[in-house]
Amino acid sequence: MNSTRFSRARLLLRLMSASCVLLIGAQKAAGEQRVGSLPESGSNHPAYPLVIRIDHTALATLDASSVDDRRGVDRVVLGTHVVGESRTTGAVTSRMVPNSNAASFDLSFRGRMLVSTVGTNGPALIYSHSDTDFLYTRQISFDPRQGFVSGARTFDADTRLVYDGFDSSRGQLGRRLIIRIAARRACASREEARQIADRDAGHDLRQAFDERLDAQLAKMNKTANVVGLVKRLMTGGSSMQLSARSTEDCVYVGLGSEGGSAKLTATPPRCPTATPIEIGIFSALLNGQLAKLQSVSKNNLLSQPSRREILRALLIPEEEAVGITDIGVQEGWLVLGLQSPVPTSSLVRRWTDVSGRYHVEAAFVELSGDSVRLKQADGRRMYIGLAQLSAKDQQFVRLMQAKTSDTAALPNISGGK
């Protein structure tokens, strides 16, 4: 079906657009607010009546990013022309960072860089390799003026330098003397050379990772830029403000009237079936839909026509509704749950056991009972108990299982707690 080709970002953008348009239309119909403005917060309205919740599992595609990069080396170190090859291996992982005033998470790149080189200094040839273990972390936060931006960084590395041997480019002529002098000078400057190798490795790693990260953030902000979206939707000179906060499990981004509460405190309840991305719209702003939605939430039943009516009200055509896996009406909120953004089962990712000490690179195949079946890059199959995996991996498995078993053309819509 062609609808399956729509990306999560496009669906999220459409939902946000539809939600804002719906809110504005309701306000205009009620005659209480000028077009393009939200009602003031009060007893009947939260300060931020549109809230996006992004669960840590929505970052699974970043967690699955493994690196195996080879590059040429050509530089001058302490007067010696060095050429060779570097190989960097590792993995990128994300971690939510609790913050009461911002939506932020850490993106960490942990791995190893091995550099093998041949240095030339006059007739002397110096064979060496360096081995660097590193951890590079960037903080990603949500700035209402710019979208997702990279911020503070930390870099820790430990480099070991080993001289593998010495030789002469002059053959046997003075070879022993040249080798002896080269070895003596190399040993005398070993620590300085190691520090330079550590510095160069850090520079190359940070530059490559920052370029990759900046490109990813630019793409995210282009396809789902909340600030730009609101500016395009709002008319009549009214203004909105954004607020965000984060916990260990998720980030919240709220949309409300300018001059309202600075902090996002009231958040929607979860969908009946928790999903990685949820959009909550305070139902009091849905005008004529309110009575019906509240009635639906009481008897926990929705007819097929009611489903279609809700989707039409949100401007979501049926062919794109497959991206919405759940709709809930609870505690005055209409909550939309988006499908799992986890990668397909063919993508190799890093799995961690419950102790955090053991890892394996493999692709998810299936969950059979309490056993997870994985496929390694070399084709070998392995089984591991679901309870033996980390909490994040267990949730990943459940999301993948739910994704593969979800065949409904329309979302599951339920109400109540």
C-alpha positions in Angstrom: 0.0 0.0 0.0 1.3 3.5 -0.9 0.3 4.9 2.4 3.0 2.9 4.2 5.6 5.1 2.4 4.7 8.2 4.3 7.4 9.0 6.8 6.8 9.5 10.5 8.1 13.1 10.2 5.5 13.9 7.5 2.7 12.4 9.5 3.8 14.2 12.7 3.9 17.5 10.7 0.5 16.9 9.3 -1.0 16.1 12.7 0.5 19.2 14.2 -0.8 21.4 11.4 -4.2 19.8 11.6 -4.3 20.3 15.4 -3.4 23.9 15.2 -5.9 24.6 12.4 -8.6 22.8 14.4 -7.8 24.8 17.5 -7.9 28.1 15.5 -11.1 27.1 13.8 -12.8 26.3 17.0 -11.8 29.6 18.5 -13.1 31.5 15.5 -16.4 29.7 15.6 -16.9 30.4 19.3 -16.2 34.1 18.7 -14.2 34.3 21.9 -10.7 34.8 20.4 -9.4 36.5 17.4 -8.3 34.3 14.6 -4.9 32.7 15.2 -4.9 33.0 19.0 -5.4 30.6 21.8 -7.6 31.3 24.8 -6.1 32.4 28.0 -5.3 29.7 30.5 -7.6 29.3 33.4 -9.8 26.9 35.2 -11.2 25.5 31.9 -8.0 25.6 29.8 -4.4 24.5 30.6 -1.7 27.0 29.7 -0.5 24.7 26.9 -3.5 23.1 25.3 -1.5 21.3 22.6 1.3 19.0 23.9 3.7 16.7 22.1 5.2 13.8 24.0 8.3 12.1 22.6 9.2 8.9 24.3 12.8 7.7 24.5 11.9 4.8 22.3 11.3 7.3 19.5 15.1 7.7 19.4 15.6 4.1 18.6 16.9 4.9 15.1 19.7 6.9 16.7 20.5 4.1 19.1 20.8 1.8 16.2 23.5 3.9 14.5 26.6 1.8 14.4 29.9 3.2 13.0 32.7 1.5 11.1 34.6 4.2 9.2 38.0 4.0 7.4 39.9 7.1 6.4 43.3 8.0 5.1 45.9 9.7 7.3 48.4 12.2 5.9 50.0 14.7 8.3 53.3 15.9 9.8 54.1 15.0 13.4 57.3 16.4 15.1 58.9 16.8 11.7 58.0 13.4 10.5 55.7 12.9 7.5 53.1 10.3 8.5 50.8 8.4 6.2 48.5 5.5 6.8 44.9 4.6 7.6 42.5 5.1 10.5 39.6 2.9 11.4 36.9 4.0 13.8 34.3 1.6 15.2 31.6 2.3 17.8 27.9 3.1 18.4 25.7 6.1 19.0 23.3 6.0 21.9 20.8 8.4 23.3 19.8 9.2 26.9 17.0 11.5 28.1 18.2 14.2 30.5 15.7 15.4 33.2 15.2 19.1 32.9 12.2 21.2 34.2 12.8 24.0 31.7 13.9 22.3 28.5 13.4 19.2 26.3 16.9 17.7 26.1 18.7 14.5 25.7 22.3 13.3 25.4 23.7 11.7 22.3 26.9 9.8 22.9 29.4 8.2 20.6 31.5 5.5 22.2 34.1 3.5 20.4 37.7 2.9 19.4 40.0 4.5 16.8 42.9 2.5 15.5 45.5 4.3 13.4 48.3 2.5 11.6 51.0 4.6 9.9 54.4 4.8 8.4 56.5 7.9 9.2 59.3 9.2 7.0 62.0 11.5 8.5 65.0 11.7 6.1 66.1 8.1 5.4 64.4 6.8 8.6 61.1 4.9 8.4 59.0 4.6 11.6 56.2 2.1 11.8 53.7 2.7 14.5 50.1 2.4 15.5 47.9 4.2 18.0 44.8 2.9 19.8 42.2 5.4 21.2 39.2 4.5 23.3 36.8 7.5 23.4 33.5 8.8 24.6 32.0 11.9 23.0 28.7 13.3 24.2 26.7 16.2 22.9 23.6 17.6 24.6 20.6 18.1 22.3 18.0 20.6 23.5 14.8 22.1 22.1 15.0 25.8 21.6 11.7 27.5 20.8 13.4 29.9 18.4 15.4 27.3 16.5 14.1 23.8 17.1 16.5 21.1 18.1 20.0 22.3 18.6 23.3 20.8 19.8 24.8 22.3 22.9 27.3 21.4 25.6 29.9 18.7 24.7 32.2 16.5 26.7 35.1 14.4 25.3 37.1 11.7 27.1 39.8 9.7 25.4 42.7 7.4 26.2 45.4 6.9 23.5 48.1 4.4 23.5 51.0 4.7 21.1 53.2 1.7 20.0 56.3 1.7 17.8 56.1 -1.4 15.6 59.6 -1.1 14.1 62.1 1.0 12.3 63.8 0.8 8.9 65.9 2.7 6.4 65.0 3.8 2.9 68.6 3.5 1.8 68.8 -0.3 1.9 71.8 -1.7 3.7 73.9 1.5 3.4 74.1 2.8 7.0 70.9 0.9 7.8 71.8 -0.2 11.4 73.0 3.3 12.3 69.9 5.0 10.9 67.6 2.5 12.7 69.4 3.0 16.0 69.2 6.8 15.8 65.5 6.7 14.7 64.6 4.4 17.6 66.5 6.5 20.1 64.8 9.7 19.0 61.4 8.1 18.8 61.7 6.8 22.4 62.8 10.2 23.6 59.7 11.9 22.1 57.2 9.0 22.7 55.0 10.9 25.3 54.9 14.1 23.1 54.0 12.0 20.1 51.3 10.2 22.1 49.8 13.4 23.2 49.7 14.6 19.6 48.1 11.4 18.5 45.5 11.8 21.2 44.9 15.4 20.1 44.6 14.5 16.4 42.2 11.6 17.2 40.0 13.8 19.3 39.9 16.5 16.6 39.0 14.0 13.8 36.4 12.3 15.9 34.7 15.4 17.0 34.7 16.9 13.6 33.2 13.9 11.9 30.5 13.3 14.6 29.6 17.0 14.7 29.2 17.2 10.9 26.9 14.1 11.0 24.9 15.4 13.9 24.4 18.9 12.5 23.1 17.3 9.2 20.7 15.2 11.2 19.4 18.1 13.3 19.0 20.3 10.2 16.9 17.6 8.6 14.8 17.2 11.7 14.1 20.9 12.0 13.3 21.1 8.3 10.8 18.3 8.3 9.1 19.0 11.7 10.0 22.5 12.7 7.4 23.5 15.3 8.4 27.1 15.4 8.2 27.6 11.7 4.9 25.7 11.5 3.3 27.9 14.1 4.5 31.1 12.4 3.0 29.9 9.1 -0.3 28.9 10.7 -0.8 32.0 12.9 -2.5 35.0 11.4 -4.1 38.2 12.7 -1.0 39.3 14.6 -1.5 36.9 17.5 1.4 35.1 19.1 2.0 31.8 20.7 4.8 30.5 23.0 6.4 27.2 23.4 7.5 25.5 26.6 9.3 22.2 27.1 10.6 19.9 29.8 12.1 16.4 29.9 12.2 13.4 32.2 14.3 10.2 32.2 11.8 8.7 29.8 10.4 11.4 27.5 10.4 15.0 26.5 7.3 17.3 26.3 6.8 20.3 24.1 3.7 22.5 24.7 2.0 25.2 22.6 0.1 28.0 24.4 -0.7 31.7 24.4 2.0 34.2 24.7 2.3 35.6 28.2 0.9 32.6 29.9 2.6 30.3 32.3 6.3 29.9 31.6 6.4 26.3 32.6 4.7 23.3 31.1 3.0 21.6 34.0 -0.3 20.0 32.8 0.3 17.2 30.4 -2.1 14.8 28.6 -2.6 11.2 29.9 -1.0 8.4 27.9 -2.9 6.7 25.1 -4.6 3.5 26.2 -1.8 1.7 24.3 1.4 3.7 25.0 3.1 4.8 21.8 6.5 6.5 21.2 5.0 9.8 20.0 1.7 11.2 21.3 0.0 14.5 20.5 -2.5 15.8 23.1 -5.2 18.4 22.2 -7.2 19.8 25.1 -10.8 18.7 24.1 -12.4 21.9 25.4 -11.0 23.6 22.4 -12.6 21.2 19.9 -15.9 23.2 19.9 -18.7 20.9 18.6 -16.7 17.7 19.0 -16.5 18.0 22.8 -19.9 16.5 23.8 -19.5 13.5 21.5 -15.9 12.8 22.5 -16.8 13.0 26.2 -19.7 10.6 25.6 -17.5 8.2 23.8 -15.0 8.2 26.7 -17.8 7.1 29.0 -19.0 4.0 27.2 -15.6 3.1 25.7 -17.2 2.4 22.3 -16.7 4.0 18.9 -18.4 3.1 15.7 -16.6 3.0 12.4 -18.4 6.3 11.2 -17.2 8.0 14.4 -13.6 7.0 13.7 -13.8 8.5 10.3 -15.5 11.6 11.6 -12.7 12.2 14.1 -10.0 11.6 11.4 -11.8 14.0 9.0 -12.0 16.6 11.8 -8.2 16.3 12.2 -7.8 16.6 8.4 -6.1 13.1 8.3 -7.2 11.1 5.2 -7.8 7.4 5.7 -4.9 6.3 3.6 -2.6 8.0 6.1 -4.4 6.9 9.2 -2.3 3.8 9.3 0.3 5.9 11.0 -1.9 6.5 14.0 -2.1 3.4 16.1 -4.2 4.7 19.0 -6.7 7.5 19.9 -7.8 8.2 23.4 -10.2 10.6 25.1 -9.3 11.0 28.7 -9.4 13.6 31.4 -10.4 16.4 28.9 -7.8 15.5 26.3 -7.9 14.0 22.9 -4.6 12.0 22.5 -3.3 10.7 19.3 -0.7 8.0 19.3 1.7 7.6 16.4 3.2 4.4 15.1 6.6 3.2 16.3 9.5 4.9 14.5 11.8 2.0 15.2 13.8 0.7 12.3 12.9 -2.3 10.3 13.9 -5.8 11.4 16.7 -5.9 8.8 18.7 -3.2 10.6 21.5 -4.3 12.8 21.5 -2.5 16.2 23.4 -2.7 19.5 21.8 -4.9 22.2 22.7 -4.7 25.8 22.0 -7.2 28.6 20.4 -6.3 31.9 23.7 -5.8 33.7 24.9 -3.3 31.0 28.3 -5.2 30.7 27.6 -7.4 27.6 26.7 -6.2 24.1 26.0 -7.8 20.7 25.4 -6.3 17.2 22.4 -8.0 15.7 19.0 -7.5 14.0 15.7 -8.3 15.6 13.9 -11.3 14.0 11.0 -12.2 16.2 9.8 -12.6 19.8 8.7 -16.2 20.5 7.2 -16.5 23.9 9.8 -15.1 26.3 12.7 -15.6 23.9 14.0 -13.0 21.5 15.5 -14.2 18.2 18.3 -12.2 16.7 20.4 -12.4 13.6 24.0 -11.3 13.6 25.8 -9.6 10.7 27.5 -12.9 9.7 24.1 -14.6 9.4 24.3 -16.6 12.7 21.1 -16.8 14.7 21.0 -16.4 18.4 18.3 -16.5 21.1 18.2 -14.5 24.4 15.5 -14.3 27.1 13.5 -11.1 27.0 14.1 -10.7 30.8 17.9 -10.8 30.2 17.8 -7.7 28.0 18.1 -4.1 29.2 14.8 -2.2 29.9 15.3 -0.1 26.7 15.9 -3.2 24.6 12.8 -4.9 26.1 10.7 -2.0 25.1 12.2 -2.0 21.7 11.3 -5.7 21.2 7.7 -5.0 22.3 7.4 -2.1 19.9 8.8 -4.2 17.0 6.4 -7.0 17.9 3.5 -4.6 18.0 4.5 -3.0 14.7 4.8 -6.4 12.9 1.4 -7.6 14.3 -0.5 -4.4 13.5 -2.5 -5.0 10.4 -5.5 -2.7 11.0 -6.3 -0.2 8.3 -7.8 2.2 10.8 -6.4 3.1 14.3 -7.6 1.5 17.5 -9.7 4.1 19.2 -10.6 3.7 22.8 -11.5 5.9 25.8 -11.4 5.9 29.6 -8.4 5.1 31.7 
